[in-house]
Structure formats: C-alpha cells, structure tokens
Amino acid sequence: MSKGRNRVEVPEAREAMDRFKMEVASEIGVPLKQGYNGDLTSAQNGSVGGEMVRQMIKRQEQAMSGNK
C-alpha cells in the first residue's frame, strides 16, 4: 500500500477521483497508468494534478452560477 501524502477527504469518492485522474491524464496526453508511475517526470505528474484542479473549479463555478 502506498504511503503517499495524497488522501481523499471523502473516502467513498476515491474510486471516482481515480477515474477522473485517468481521464484527465488521457485528455492532456500524459501516459499515466494504474500503479507505479515513477517513469513520468514531475512536470507530467504535476500537469495532471493542475488540470484536475482547473476542471474541478470550472465545474463548481458552473454549478454555482446555475449553468451546467
């Protein structure tokens, strides 16, 4: 089991977050795979996290404005 610092605040959402991460990685062309990804650069991994945050913020803004 990984001892990474990443944690999901709502444990029931872990599977959905993993799917979202893989979807974002695919969209931006990062060859992310299940399990070990030590062959990827920090920039590649960071781009996935950054894009996830951008998309989550966008979705929340749309929900708050009533536009979905």
mmCIF file of the N, C-alpha and C atoms, coordinates in Angstrom:
data_MODEL
# 
_entry.id   MODEL 
# 
loop_
_atom_site.group_PDB 
_atom_site.id 
_atom_site.type_symbol 
_atom_site.label_atom_id 
_atom_site.label_alt_id 
_atom_site.label_comp_id 
_atom_site.label_asym_id 
_atom_site.label_entity_id 
_atom_site.label_seq_id 
_atom_site.pdbx_PDB_ins_code 
_atom_site.Cartn_x 
_atom_site.Cartn_y 
_atom_site.Cartn_z 
_atom_site.occupancy 
_atom_site.B_iso_or_equiv 
_atom_site.pdbx_formal_charge 
_atom_site.auth_seq_id 
_atom_site.auth_comp_id 
_atom_site.auth_asym_id 
_atom_site.auth_atom_id 
_atom_site.pdbx_PDB_model_num 
ATOM 1   N N  . MET A 1 1  ? 0.845   -1.188 0.000   1.00 0.00 ? 1  MET A N  1 
ATOM 2   C CA . MET A 1 1  ? 0.000   0.000  0.000   1.00 0.00 ? 1  MET A CA 1 
ATOM 3   C C  . MET A 1 1  ? 0.884   1.244  0.000   1.00 0.00 ? 1  MET A C  1 
ATOM 4   N N  . SER A 1 2  ? 0.503   2.230  -0.764  1.00 0.00 ? 2  SER A N  1 
ATOM 5   C CA . SER A 1 2  ? 1.266   3.466  -0.880  1.00 0.00 ? 2  SER A CA 1 
ATOM 6   C C  . SER A 1 2  ? 1.204   4.280  0.400   1.00 0.00 ? 2  SER A C  1 
ATOM 7   N N  . LYS A 1 3  ? 2.319   4.915  0.714   1.00 0.00 ? 3  LYS A N  1 
ATOM 8   C CA . LYS A 1 3  ? 2.353   5.794  1.878   1.00 0.00 ? 3  LYS A CA 1 
ATOM 9   C C  . LYS A 1 3  ? 2.397   7.252  1.435   1.00 0.00 ? 3  LYS A C  1 
ATOM 10  N N  . GLY A 1 4  ? 1.840   7.522  0.254   1.00 0.00 ? 4  GLY A N  1 
ATOM 11  C CA . GLY A 1 4  ? 1.822   8.874  -0.264  1.00 0.00 ? 4  GLY A CA 1 
ATOM 12  C C  . GLY A 1 4  ? 1.017   9.808  0.624   1.00 0.00 ? 4  GLY A C  1 
ATOM 13  N N  . ARG A 1 5  ? 1.214   11.066 0.434   1.00 0.00 ? 5  ARG A N  1 
ATOM 14  C CA . ARG A 1 5  ? 0.528   12.072 1.244   1.00 0.00 ? 5  ARG A CA 1 
ATOM 15  C C  . ARG A 1 5  ? -0.847  12.408 0.733   1.00 0.00 ? 5  ARG A C  1 
ATOM 16  N N  . ASN A 1 6  ? -1.156  11.983 -0.480  1.00 0.00 ? 6  ASN A N  1 
ATOM 17  C CA . ASN A 1 6  ? -2.469  12.279 -1.046  1.00 0.00 ? 6  ASN A CA 1 
ATOM 18  C C  . ASN A 1 6  ? -3.532  11.487 -0.313  1.00 0.00 ? 6  ASN A C  1 
ATOM 19  N N  . ARG A 1 7  ? -4.581  12.165 0.029   1.00 0.00 ? 7  ARG A N  1 
ATOM 20  C CA . ARG A 1 7  ? -5.693  11.482 0.666   1.00 0.00 ? 7  ARG A CA 1 
ATOM 21  C C  . ARG A 1 7  ? -6.979  12.080 0.124   1.00 0.00 ? 7  ARG A C  1 
ATOM 22  N N  . VAL A 1 8  ? -7.990  11.289 0.147   1.00 0.00 ? 8  VAL A N  1 
ATOM 23  C CA . VAL A 1 8  ? -9.298  11.726 -0.304  1.00 0.00 ? 8  VAL A CA 1 
ATOM 24  C C  . VAL A 1 8  ? -10.088 12.091 0.947   1.00 0.00 ? 8  VAL A C  1 
ATOM 25  N N  . GLU A 1 9  ? -10.622 13.306 0.982   1.00 0.00 ? 9  GLU A N  1 
ATOM 26  C CA . GLU A 1 9  ? -11.366 13.768 2.151   1.00 0.00 ? 9  GLU A CA 1 
ATOM 27  C C  . GLU A 1 9  ? -12.637 12.961 2.371   1.00 0.00 ? 9  GLU A C  1 
ATOM 28  N N  . VAL A 1 10 ? -13.237 12.492 1.292   1.00 0.00 ? 10 VAL A N  1 
ATOM 29  C CA . VAL A 1 10 ? -14.439 11.661 1.375   1.00 0.00 ? 10 VAL A CA 1 
ATOM 30  C C  . VAL A 1 10 ? -14.045 10.294 0.824   1.00 0.00 ? 10 VAL A C  1 
ATOM 31  N N  . PRO A 1 11 ? -13.736 9.332  1.694   1.00 0.00 ? 11 PRO A N  1 
ATOM 32  C CA . PRO A 1 11 ? -13.234 8.030  1.231   1.00 0.00 ? 11 PRO A CA 1 
ATOM 33  C C  . PRO A 1 11 ? -14.108 7.366  0.171   1.00 0.00 ? 11 PRO A C  1 
ATOM 34  N N  . GLU A 1 12 ? -15.402 7.589  0.219   1.00 0.00 ? 12 GLU A N  1 
ATOM 35  C CA . GLU A 1 12 ? -16.299 6.993  -0.764  1.00 0.00 ? 12 GLU A CA 1 
ATOM 36  C C  . GLU A 1 12 ? -16.049 7.535  -2.175  1.00 0.00 ? 12 GLU A C  1 
ATOM 37  N N  . ALA A 1 13 ? -15.341 8.633  -2.288  1.00 0.00 ? 13 ALA A N  1 
ATOM 38  C CA . ALA A 1 13 ? -15.086 9.255  -3.586  1.00 0.00 ? 13 ALA A CA 1 
ATOM 39  C C  . ALA A 1 13 ? -13.772 8.802  -4.218  1.00 0.00 ? 13 ALA A C  1 
ATOM 40  N N  . ARG A 1 14 ? -13.012 7.968  -3.534  1.00 0.00 ? 14 ARG A N  1 
ATOM 41  C CA . ARG A 1 14 ? -11.686 7.576  -4.036  1.00 0.00 ? 14 ARG A CA 1 
ATOM 42  C C  . ARG A 1 14 ? -11.738 6.985  -5.446  1.00 0.00 ? 14 ARG A C  1 
ATOM 43  N N  . GLU A 1 15 ? -12.651 6.067  -5.686  1.00 0.00 ? 15 GLU A N  1 
ATOM 44  C CA . GLU A 1 15 ? -12.737 5.423  -6.997  1.00 0.00 ? 15 GLU A CA 1 
ATOM 45  C C  . GLU A 1 15 ? -13.069 6.441  -8.087  1.00 0.00 ? 15 GLU A C  1 
ATOM 46  N N  . ALA A 1 16 ? -13.998 7.341  -7.807  1.00 0.00 ? 16 ALA A N  1 
ATOM 47  C CA . ALA A 1 16 ? -14.360 8.367  -8.787  1.00 0.00 ? 16 ALA A CA 1 
ATOM 48  C C  . ALA A 1 16 ? -13.196 9.305  -9.048  1.00 0.00 ? 16 ALA A C  1 
ATOM 49  N N  . MET A 1 17 ? -12.446 9.653  -8.014  1.00 0.00 ? 17 MET A N  1 
ATOM 50  C CA . MET A 1 17 ? -11.283 10.527 -8.198  1.00 0.00 ? 17 MET A CA 1 
ATOM 51  C C  . MET A 1 17 ? -10.205 9.831  -9.028  1.00 0.00 ? 17 MET A C  1 
ATOM 52  N N  . ASP A 1 18 ? -10.012 8.545  -8.813  1.00 0.00 ? 18 ASP A N  1 
ATOM 53  C CA . ASP A 1 18 ? -9.038  7.795  -9.612  1.00 0.00 ? 18 ASP A CA 1 
ATOM 54  C C  . ASP A 1 18 ? -9.441  7.771  -11.082 1.00 0.00 ? 18 ASP A C  1 
ATOM 55  N N  . ARG A 1 19 ? -10.736 7.557  -11.351 1.00 0.00 ? 19 ARG A N  1 
ATOM 56  C CA . ARG A 1 19 ? -11.223 7.577  -12.740 1.00 0.00 ? 19 ARG A CA 1 
ATOM 57  C C  . ARG A 1 19 ? -11.025 8.963  -13.350 1.00 0.00 ? 19 ARG A C  1 
ATOM 58  N N  . PHE A 1 20 ? -11.326 10.002 -12.580 1.00 0.00 ? 20 PHE A N  1 
ATOM 59  C CA . PHE A 1 20 ? -11.171 11.382 -13.048 1.00 0.00 ? 20 PHE A CA 1 
ATOM 60  C C  . PHE A 1 20 ? -9.710  11.664 -13.384 1.00 0.00 ? 20 PHE A C  1 
ATOM 61  N N  . LYS A 1 21 ? -8.805  11.213 -12.527 1.00 0.00 ? 21 LYS A N  1 
ATOM 62  C CA . LYS A 1 21 ? -7.371  11.423 -12.753 1.00 0.00 ? 21 LYS A CA 1 
ATOM 63  C C  . LYS A 1 21 ? -6.930  10.754 -14.057 1.00 0.00 ? 21 LYS A C  1 
ATOM 64  N N  . MET A 1 22 ? -7.382  9.533  -14.289 1.00 0.00 ? 22 MET A N  1 
ATOM 65  C CA . MET A 1 22 ? -7.008  8.823  -15.511 1.00 0.00 ? 22 MET A CA 1 
ATOM 66  C C  . MET A 1 22 ? -7.603  9.505  -16.744 1.00 0.00 ? 22 MET A C  1 
ATOM 67  N N  . GLU A 1 23 ? -8.826  10.007 -16.619 1.00 0.00 ? 23 GLU A N  1 
ATOM 68  C CA . GLU A 1 23 ? -9.481  10.713 -17.722 1.00 0.00 ? 23 GLU A CA 1 
ATOM 69  C C  . GLU A 1 23 ? -8.713  11.988 -18.075 1.00 0.00 ? 23 GLU A C  1 
ATOM 70  N N  . VAL A 1 24 ? -8.351  12.752 -17.066 1.00 0.00 ? 24 VAL A N  1 
ATOM 71  C CA . VAL A 1 24 ? -7.608  13.995 -17.297 1.00 0.00 ? 24 VAL A CA 1 
ATOM 72  C C  . VAL A 1 24 ? -6.248  13.693 -17.917 1.00 0.00 ? 24 VAL A C  1 
ATOM 73  N N  . ALA A 1 25 ? -5.556  12.697 -17.397 1.00 0.00 ? 25 ALA A N  1 
ATOM 74  C CA . ALA A 1 25 ? -4.242  12.337 -17.936 1.00 0.00 ? 25 ALA A CA 1 
ATOM 75  C C  . ALA A 1 25 ? -4.355  11.983 -19.417 1.00 0.00 ? 25 ALA A C  1 
ATOM 76  N N  . SER A 1 26 ? -5.376  11.223 -19.757 1.00 0.00 ? 26 SER A N  1 
ATOM 77  C CA . SER A 1 26 ? -5.588  10.844 -21.151 1.00 0.00 ? 26 SER A CA 1 
ATOM 78  C C  . SER A 1 26 ? -5.859  12.069 -22.017 1.00 0.00 ? 26 SER A C  1 
ATOM 79  N N  . GLU A 1 27 ? -6.685  12.985 -21.517 1.00 0.00 ? 27 GLU A N  1 
ATOM 80  C CA . GLU A 1 27 ? -7.039  14.199 -22.274 1.00 0.00 ? 27 GLU A CA 1 
ATOM 81  C C  . GLU A 1 27 ? -5.818  15.057 -22.582 1.00 0.00 ? 27 GLU A C  1 
ATOM 82  N N  . ILE A 1 28 ? -4.872  15.119 -21.648 1.00 0.00 ? 28 ILE A N  1 
ATOM 83  C CA . ILE A 1 28 ? -3.717  16.004 -21.855 1.00 0.00 ? 28 ILE A CA 1 
ATOM 84  C C  . ILE A 1 28 ? -2.484  15.245 -22.347 1.00 0.00 ? 28 ILE A C  1 
ATOM 85  N N  . GLY A 1 29 ? -2.655  13.950 -22.636 1.00 0.00 ? 29 GLY A N  1 
ATOM 86  C CA . GLY A 1 29 ? -1.577  13.177 -23.251 1.00 0.00 ? 29 GLY A CA 1 
ATOM 87  C C  . GLY A 1 29 ? -0.492  12.679 -22.312 1.00 0.00 ? 29 GLY A C  1 
ATOM 88  N N  . VAL A 1 30 ? -0.804  12.538 -21.032 1.00 0.00 ? 30 VAL A N  1 
ATOM 89  C CA . VAL A 1 30 ? 0.165   12.003 -20.080 1.00 0.00 ? 30 VAL A CA 1 
ATOM 90  C C  . VAL A 1 30 ? -0.096  10.503 -19.943 1.00 0.00 ? 30 VAL A C  1 
ATOM 91  N N  . PRO A 1 31 ? 0.921   9.669  -20.192 1.00 0.00 ? 31 PRO A N  1 
ATOM 92  C CA . PRO A 1 31 ? 0.731   8.216  -20.161 1.00 0.00 ? 31 PRO A CA 1 
ATOM 93  C C  . PRO A 1 31 ? 0.660   7.647  -18.746 1.00 0.00 ? 31 PRO A C  1 
ATOM 94  N N  . LEU A 1 32 ? -0.297  8.113  -17.969 1.00 0.00 ? 32 LEU A N  1 
ATOM 95  C CA . LEU A 1 32 ? -0.488  7.658  -16.593 1.00 0.00 ? 32 LEU A CA 1 
ATOM 96  C C  . LEU A 1 32 ? -1.104  6.268  -16.609 1.00 0.00 ? 32 LEU A C  1 
ATOM 97  N N  . LYS A 1 33 ? -0.651  5.423  -15.709 1.00 0.00 ? 33 LYS A N  1 
ATOM 98  C CA . LYS A 1 33 ? -1.199  4.076  -15.618 1.00 0.00 ? 33 LYS A CA 1 
ATOM 99  C C  . LYS A 1 33 ? -1.463  3.741  -14.162 1.00 0.00 ? 33 LYS A C  1 
ATOM 100 N N  . GLN A 1 34 ? -2.240  2.704  -13.939 1.00 0.00 ? 34 GLN A N  1 
ATOM 101 C CA . GLN A 1 34 ? -2.502  2.255  -12.576 1.00 0.00 ? 34 GLN A CA 1 
ATOM 102 C C  . GLN A 1 34 ? -1.193  1.768  -11.977 1.00 0.00 ? 34 GLN A C  1 
ATOM 103 N N  . GLY A 1 35 ? -0.981  2.048  -10.704 1.00 0.00 ? 35 GLY A N  1 
ATOM 104 C CA . GLY A 1 35 ? 0.225   1.572  -10.039 1.00 0.00 ? 35 GLY A CA 1 
ATOM 105 C C  . GLY A 1 35 ? 1.374   2.550  -10.150 1.00 0.00 ? 35 GLY A C  1 
ATOM 106 N N  . TYR A 1 36 ? 2.568   2.016  -10.290 1.00 0.00 ? 36 TYR A N  1 
ATOM 107 C CA . TYR A 1 36 ? 3.805   2.798  -10.287 1.00 0.00 ? 36 TYR A CA 1 
ATOM 108 C C  . TYR A 1 36 ? 3.922   3.674  -11.527 1.00 0.00 ? 36 TYR A C  1 
ATOM 109 N N  . ASN A 1 37 ? 4.219   4.961  -11.320 1.00 0.00 ? 37 ASN A N  1 
ATOM 110 C CA . ASN A 1 37 ? 4.406   5.902  -12.419 1.00 0.00 ? 37 ASN A CA 1 
ATOM 111 C C  . ASN A 1 37 ? 5.708   6.673  -12.266 1.00 0.00 ? 37 ASN A C  1 
ATOM 112 N N  . GLY A 1 38 ? 6.706   6.030  -11.681 1.00 0.00 ? 38 GLY A N  1 
ATOM 113 C CA . GLY A 1 38 ? 7.991   6.679  -11.449 1.00 0.00 ? 38 GLY A CA 1 
ATOM 114 C C  . GLY A 1 38 ? 8.748   7.045  -12.711 1.00 0.00 ? 38 GLY A C  1 
ATOM 115 N N  . ASP A 1 39 ? 8.300   6.521  -13.845 1.00 0.00 ? 39 ASP A N  1 
ATOM 116 C CA . ASP A 1 39 ? 8.950   6.844  -15.108 1.00 0.00 ? 39 ASP A CA 1 
ATOM 117 C C  . ASP A 1 39 ? 8.474   8.179  -15.675 1.00 0.00 ? 39 ASP A C  1 
ATOM 118 N N  . LEU A 1 40 ? 7.446   8.764  -15.078 1.00 0.00 ? 40 LEU A N  1 
ATOM 119 C CA . LEU A 1 40 ? 6.948   10.065 -15.529 1.00 0.00 ? 40 LEU A CA 1 
ATOM 120 C C  . LEU A 1 40 ? 7.710   11.185 -14.826 1.00 0.00 ? 40 LEU A C  1 
ATOM 121 N N  . THR A 1 41 ? 7.814   12.309 -15.504 1.00 0.00 ? 41 THR A N  1 
ATOM 122 C CA . THR A 1 41 ? 8.500   13.454 -14.901 1.00 0.00 ? 41 THR A CA 1 
ATOM 123 C C  . THR A 1 41 ? 7.588   14.157 -13.895 1.00 0.00 ? 41 THR A C  1 
ATOM 124 N N  . SER A 1 42 ? 8.192   14.968 -13.055 1.00 0.00 ? 42 SER A N  1 
ATOM 125 C CA . SER A 1 42 ? 7.412   15.769 -12.114 1.00 0.00 ? 42 SER A CA 1 
ATOM 126 C C  . SER A 1 42 ? 6.468   16.695 -12.866 1.00 0.00 ? 42 SER A C  1 
ATOM 127 N N  . ALA A 1 43 ? 6.930   17.229 -13.978 1.00 0.00 ? 43 ALA A N  1 
ATOM 128 C CA . ALA A 1 43 ? 6.100   18.130 -14.776 1.00 0.00 ? 43 ALA A CA 1 
ATOM 129 C C  . ALA A 1 43 ? 4.870   17.402 -15.320 1.00 0.00 ? 43 ALA A C  1 
ATOM 130 N N  . GLN A 1 44 ? 5.061   16.170 -15.785 1.00 0.00 ? 44 GLN A N  1 
ATOM 131 C CA . GLN A 1 44 ? 3.925   15.405 -16.296 1.00 0.00 ? 44 GLN A CA 1 
ATOM 132 C C  . GLN A 1 44 ? 2.915   15.134 -15.183 1.00 0.00 ? 44 GLN A C  1 
ATOM 133 N N  . ASN A 1 45 ? 3.416   14.650 -14.049 1.00 0.00 ? 45 ASN A N  1 
ATOM 134 C CA . ASN A 1 45 ? 2.512   14.364 -12.938 1.00 0.00 ? 45 ASN A CA 1 
ATOM 135 C C  . ASN A 1 45 ? 1.836   15.637 -12.443 1.00 0.00 ? 45 ASN A C  1 
ATOM 136 N N  . GLY A 1 46 ? 2.572   16.719 -12.361 1.00 0.00 ? 46 GLY A N  1 
ATOM 137 C CA . GLY A 1 46 ? 2.012   17.985 -11.906 1.00 0.00 ? 46 GLY A CA 1 
ATOM 138 C C  . GLY A 1 46 ? 0.969   18.529 -12.848 1.00 0.00 ? 46 GLY A C  1 
ATOM 139 N N  . SER A 1 47 ? 1.162   18.295 -14.139 1.00 0.00 ? 47 SER A N  1 
ATOM 140 C CA . SER A 1 47 ? 0.188   18.794 -15.111 1.00 0.00 ? 47 SER A CA 1 
ATOM 141 C C  . SER A 1 47 ? -1.154  18.093 -14.938 1.00 0.00 ? 47 SER A C  1 
ATOM 142 N N  . VAL A 1 48 ? -1.130  16.820 -14.557 1.00 0.00 ? 48 VAL A N  1 
ATOM 143 C CA . VAL A 1 48 ? -2.379  16.090 -14.324 1.00 0.00 ? 48 VAL A CA 1 
ATOM 144 C C  . VAL A 1 48 ? -3.099  16.701 -13.127 1.00 0.00 ? 48 VAL A C  1 
ATOM 145 N N  . GLY A 1 49 ? -2.385  16.892 -12.030 1.00 0.00 ? 49 GLY A N  1 
ATOM 146 C CA . GLY A 1 49 ? -2.998  17.475 -10.838 1.00 0.00 ? 49 GLY A CA 1 
ATOM 147 C C  . GLY A 1 49 ? -3.509  18.882 -11.086 1.00 0.00 ? 49 GLY A C  1 
ATOM 148 N N  . GLY A 1 50 ? -2.732  19.675 -11.790 1.00 0.00 ? 50 GLY A N  1 
ATOM 149 C CA . GLY A 1 50 ? -3.147  21.042 -12.091 1.00 0.00 ? 50 GLY A CA 1 
ATOM 150 C C  . GLY A 1 50 ? -4.395  21.093 -12.942 1.00 0.00 ? 50 GLY A C  1 
ATOM 151 N N  . GLU A 1 51 ? -4.457  20.226 -13.942 1.00 0.00 ? 51 GLU A N  1 
ATOM 152 C CA . GLU A 1 51 ? -5.633  20.201 -14.816 1.00 0.00 ? 51 GLU A CA 1 
ATOM 153 C C  . GLU A 1 51 ? -6.855  19.691 -14.061 1.00 0.00 ? 51 GLU A C  1 
ATOM 154 N N  . MET A 1 52 ? -6.649  18.734 -13.148 1.00 0.00 ? 52 MET A N  1 
ATOM 155 C CA . MET A 1 52 ? -7.768  18.255 -12.330 1.00 0.00 ? 52 MET A CA 1 
ATOM 156 C C  . MET A 1 52 ? -8.353  19.411 -11.521 1.00 0.00 ? 52 MET A C  1 
ATOM 157 N N  . VAL A 1 53 ? -7.490  20.202 -10.923 1.00 0.00 ? 53 VAL A N  1 
ATOM 158 C CA . VAL A 1 53 ? -7.956  21.335 -10.118 1.00 0.00 ? 53 VAL A CA 1 
ATOM 159 C C  . VAL A 1 53 ? -8.691  22.341 -10.998 1.00 0.00 ? 53 VAL A C  1 
ATOM 160 N N  . ARG A 1 54 ? -8.140  22.661 -12.176 1.00 0.00 ? 54 ARG A N  1 
ATOM 161 C CA . ARG A 1 54 ? -8.799  23.610 -13.078 1.00 0.00 ? 54 ARG A CA 1 
ATOM 162 C C  . ARG A 1 54 ? -10.200 23.120 -13.457 1.00 0.00 ? 54 ARG A C  1 
ATOM 163 N N  . GLN A 1 55 ? -10.311 21.832 -13.779 1.00 0.00 ? 55 GLN A N  1 
ATOM 164 C CA . GLN A 1 55 ? -11.613 21.301 -14.173 1.00 0.00 ? 55 GLN A CA 1 
ATOM 165 C C  . GLN A 1 55 ? -12.591 21.266 -13.003 1.00 0.00 ? 55 GLN A C  1 
ATOM 166 N N  . MET A 1 56 ? -12.101 20.945 -11.809 1.00 0.00 ? 56 MET A N  1 
ATOM 167 C CA . MET A 1 56 ? -12.996 20.931 -10.644 1.00 0.00 ? 56 MET A CA 1 
ATOM 168 C C  . MET A 1 56 ? -13.496 22.331 -10.324 1.00 0.00 ? 56 MET A C  1 
ATOM 169 N N  . ILE A 1 57 ? -12.614 23.323 -10.418 1.00 0.00 ? 57 ILE A N  1 
ATOM 170 C CA . ILE A 1 57 ? -13.019 24.712 -10.168 1.00 0.00 ? 57 ILE A CA 1 
ATOM 171 C C  . ILE A 1 57 ? -14.045 25.148 -11.211 1.00 0.00 ? 57 ILE A C  1 
ATOM 172 N N  . LYS A 1 58 ? -13.787 24.822 -12.466 1.00 0.00 ? 58 LYS A N  1 
ATOM 173 C CA . LYS A 1 58 ? -14.712 25.190 -13.533 1.00 0.00 ? 58 LYS A CA 1 
ATOM 174 C C  . LYS A 1 58 ? -16.092 24.577 -13.296 1.00 0.00 ? 58 LYS A C  1 
ATOM 175 N N  . ARG A 1 59 ? -16.122 23.292 -12.944 1.00 0.00 ? 59 ARG A N  1 
ATOM 176 C CA . ARG A 1 59 ? -17.404 22.621 -12.687 1.00 0.00 ? 59 ARG A CA 1 
ATOM 177 C C  . ARG A 1 59 ? -18.132 23.246 -11.502 1.00 0.00 ? 59 ARG A C  1 
ATOM 178 N N  . GLN A 1 60 ? -17.386 23.594 -10.476 1.00 0.00 ? 60 GLN A N  1 
ATOM 179 C CA . GLN A 1 60 ? -18.019 24.215 -9.304  1.00 0.00 ? 60 GLN A CA 1 
ATOM 180 C C  . GLN A 1 60 ? -18.540 25.607 -9.639  1.00 0.00 ? 60 GLN A C  1 
ATOM 181 N N  . GLU A 1 61 ? -17.786 26.368 -10.396 1.00 0.00 ? 61 GLU A N  1 
ATOM 182 C CA . GLU A 1 61 ? -18.254 27.694 -10.809 1.00 0.00 ? 61 GLU A CA 1 
ATOM 183 C C  . GLU A 1 61 ? -19.520 27.588 -11.645 1.00 0.00 ? 61 GLU A C  1 
ATOM 184 N N  . GLN A 1 62 ? -19.567 26.603 -12.538 1.00 0.00 ? 62 GLN A N  1 
ATOM 185 C CA . GLN A 1 62 ? -20.758 26.412 -13.368 1.00 0.00 ? 62 GLN A CA 1 
ATOM 186 C C  . GLN A 1 62 ? -21.960 26.028 -12.499 1.00 0.00 ? 62 GLN A C  1 
ATOM 187 N N  . ALA A 1 63 ? -21.724 25.165 -11.540 1.00 0.00 ? 63 ALA A N  1 
ATOM 188 C CA . ALA A 1 63 ? -22.816 24.764 -10.644 1.00 0.00 ? 63 ALA A CA 1 
ATOM 189 C C  . ALA A 1 63 ? -23.315 25.946 -9.818  1.00 0.00 ? 63 ALA A C  1 
ATOM 190 N N  . MET A 1 64 ? -22.401 26.779 -9.374  1.00 0.00 ? 64 MET A N  1 
ATOM 191 C CA . MET A 1 64 ? -22.784 27.927 -8.542  1.00 0.00 ? 64 MET A CA 1 
ATOM 192 C C  . MET A 1 64 ? -23.525 28.980 -9.360  1.00 0.00 ? 64 MET A C  1 
ATOM 193 N N  . SER A 1 65 ? -23.216 29.053 -10.654 1.00 0.00 ? 65 SER A N  1 
ATOM 194 C CA . SER A 1 65 ? -23.876 30.058 -11.489 1.00 0.00 ? 65 SER A CA 1 
ATOM 195 C C  . SER A 1 65 ? -25.177 29.520 -12.080 1.00 0.00 ? 65 SER A C  1 
ATOM 196 N N  . GLY A 1 66 ? -25.432 28.240 -11.888 1.00 0.00 ? 66 GLY A N  1 
ATOM 197 C CA . GLY A 1 66 ? -26.656 27.643 -12.420 1.00 0.00 ? 66 GLY A CA 1 
ATOM 198 C C  . GLY A 1 66 ? -26.495 27.130 -13.826 1.00 0.00 ? 66 GLY A C  1 
ATOM 199 N N  . ASN A 1 67 ? -25.279 27.230 -14.396 1.00 0.00 ? 67 ASN A N  1 
ATOM 200 C CA . ASN A 1 67 ? -25.006 26.730 -15.751 1.00 0.00 ? 67 ASN A CA 1 
ATOM 201 C C  . ASN A 1 67 ? -24.290 25.400 -15.643 1.00 0.00 ? 67 ASN A C  1 
ATOM 202 N N  . LYS A 1 68 ? -24.861 24.381 -16.233 1.00 0.00 ? 68 LYS A N  1 
ATOM 203 C CA . LYS A 1 68 ? -24.206 23.063 -16.191 1.00 0.00 ? 68 LYS A CA 1 
ATOM 204 C C  . LYS A 1 68 ? -23.857 22.655 -17.535 1.00 0.00 ? 68 LYS A C  1 
# 
